[in-house]
Amino acid sequence: MIEVFFIGAFSCINIFTFLLFFEASALPIFILITYCGSARRERIKASYYFLFYTLYGSLALLLLLIIYFKSFLAFSIMYSF
């Protein structure tokens, strides 16, 4: 499942779909970190750190994408350069 999300994220042309696939890949990674690892307390703490930092970073990216869309009216990577 992670591979499908990563392939979708890195093969898309649209920036918004990249963000969508990137966020969708965070949930299986969160589950892997939670259930695989050394001590129970450490892995749960690490999984929540991963989830919070990923979500806060993607919120900033989403805000920048909205600003970008309002200024250029395009979500396509091809027209951004």
N, C-alpha and C positions, 0 to 999 in steps of 0.2 A: 504494500500500500504506500509506503514511503517512496518507493521508486517511481510509482505512477505520478505522485505529486511533484517530485523533483524533475522528472522528465517534462511534465506539463509546465513547471515554472521556468525551466531553462530553454524550452523550445517555443515559447509563445512570442508573439510580436507585439501584443498589446500590454502596456505597463500595468493596467488594472488587473488583467488576468494573471500576470506575474505575481502581484500582491495576493490575489486570491489563492493561487496554488501554494505560495510560500507560507501563508497562514494555515492552510489546510495541512501542510506537512509538519507543522508545529505540534499538533495533537498526537500523532503516533510517536514522535520523538519524546514528548512529555510522558507518554505511557511507558516507553522503553526505559527512560531514566528512572521512573518511579518503581518499576518492578525488577530492574536489573541493576546490580551495583553492590557495593560493600555493605556498610551499616545502614539499617533501615532509616534512622533519623537523618543521616547525611544525604542519602539519595532522595528522600522526600523534600528536604530543604533545597537540594540542587535542582530538582525538577520544578519546584515553584519559582526559584530564581530564574530558571530558563524561561518559564512561561511568562512571568511578569516582564522581564527584559525584552523578550520577543514581542509581546503585545504593545509595550510602550514604544518600542522602536517602530513597529508597524503603524501605530497611530500617527506618529510624526511623519512617516512616509505617506500615509493616506492624506494628511493635511497638505503636504507638499504637492501631491498629485492633484488635489482639488484646486490648489492655486495655479498649478501648471495648466490644468484643463481650462480654467477660466481665462488665462492669458493667451494660450495658443489654440484652444478649442480642438485639441487632439490628444488621444491617449496612445498613439502609435509611437513605437521606438524609431521607426524608419524616418519619421519627419522631425525628430527632435534635434538632429545635427545639421 
